[in-house]
Each structure stands twice: as structure tokens, then as C-alpha cells.
Amino acid sequence: MIRIYHAPNTRSIRIIWLCEELGLPYTIEAIDFSPSFRHAPGYRRLNPVGKVPAIADGDFTMFESGAIVEYLLERYGQGRLRPVPGSEDSARYLQWSWFAEATFARPLGDIAQHTVVRPEAERIPAMVADGKARALLCLDAVDAAVSGRRFLVGASFSAADIMMGYTLFLARLFGVMTADSHAAANAYYDGLLQRPGFVKALA
Ligand SMILES: N[C@@H](CCC(=O)N[C@@H](CS)C(=O)NCC(=O)O)C(=O)O
């Protein structure tokens, strides 16, 4: 049984959503998102930098949401939710999965840090403005990629959509993706919101 260390609105949403899509049994360990809990030795044993998510699969534990997604697909996916390794679609799948976390989520993380995560005295407004500008550039790229398409890669839903779906959740949450522009990205994200697994993960 996979145990998912989860806090609302965090990247553990990706892991719950993936388990739902694969029909994998899992349990949720709801954690306290406060720095004092995340940086206590108990949680730092699961995630050495005190971030969410982490999982335990039996005695095996790991962190980093994108790596967890790939581990679960390799171990339990039986070829589902990702293109055949070595194919061009697989390259695109990797590109958008990494882009979602390594490039797009970074400026959104800066916005989060300087609006809600850090204590007020440590927040720098200029970081928020800069983060918004960098995130908008990423949103432009996603908007172009999903224009006239339901999914990021090929004709079917893949775990790249799970990676990007959570990133777009943050983009909406922090007012980077709004209804008055980026029609294709909004339509794509609204389509993802129809998936029961995403709805359950967000609940
Ligand atoms: N690249 C990491 C990012 C993890 C991350 O930043 N998690 C956020 C919640 S979504 C967090 O724990 N933030 C608290 C902090 O940075 O102090 C992953 O994908 O797992």
C-alpha cells in the first residue's frame, strides 16, 4: 500500500491523482504544513528539505513529485499513462513533464513563497512581480502547445497532463492564468478538471 504524505494545495495532489487514474490503492497521511512540522527530524527523514510530497511504498520512501510519478508508472503502470520509451512522443512527454516542474513551477513557487509561505516580514514584493512575468512566459508556451488539443502529448491523457495540471492549478491560484487570456490553456485545464481523479485529489 502506498502512503502519500499530503497537505492541501500541494504537489501531493499529483500523486493522489496518479494513483486514482491507475486505480492503485493508497492511504493519505495528512501532514501539518507548518515549517516546524516539516523541518522536524521525523519528516526530514522522508523529505530531507522538508517539502511536500513524500511517499512510502512499504519500507521504501522517496520524495520529488515528478520522480514519484515516474517510479509509480515504472513499478505499477504496466505501460499506462506514458508513451513507449524511446519514441518521439516519449521525448515530448518528458519535455512537458520536466517543463511543468523545473521551469513553470519555479516562478510560481517564488510567488507562493513571497505571498503565503514565508512569514510576512520576509516577503519581497519584487519577487512576486518577477515571478509573474516569468510564469506568464511559461503559460504562453503551454497555451500554444495545447491549442486545438485536449492533451499535451498525442491523442490521449498521460502523466505529463498530471504534472502540468497541478502547475496550472497553481497558475490559477496565484492569478497568473485568468479567464481573460490564454483561451487554449484555460480550455485544456478546464478539461482536466473534468477528470474524477483530479477532482478527488483537489478535494
Ligand atoms: N520539486 C519539488 C518541489 C516541492 C515543493 O516545493 N513543495 C512545496 C509544496 S507544493 C513545499 O513543500 N513548500 C514548502 C517550502 O518550500 O518551504 C517536488 O516536485 O516535489
The ligand as an ORCA input file, in Angstrom:
! r2SCAN-3c Opt
* xyz 0 1
  N      10.336     19.933     -6.835
  C       9.672     19.536     -5.616
  C       9.039     20.779     -5.010
  C       8.421     20.504     -3.652
  C       7.783     21.761     -3.079
  O       8.248     22.900     -3.299
  N       6.701     21.563     -2.329
  C       6.034     22.675     -1.706
  C       4.548     22.372     -1.566
  S       3.805     22.132     -3.155
  C       6.581     22.888     -0.306
  O       6.719     21.939      0.430
  N       6.855     24.150      0.052
  C       7.296     24.500      1.354
  C       8.613     25.216      1.365
  O       9.210     25.410      0.302
  O       9.046     25.574      2.439
  C       8.637     18.450     -5.939
  O       8.146     18.429     -7.078
  O       8.326     17.618     -5.080
*
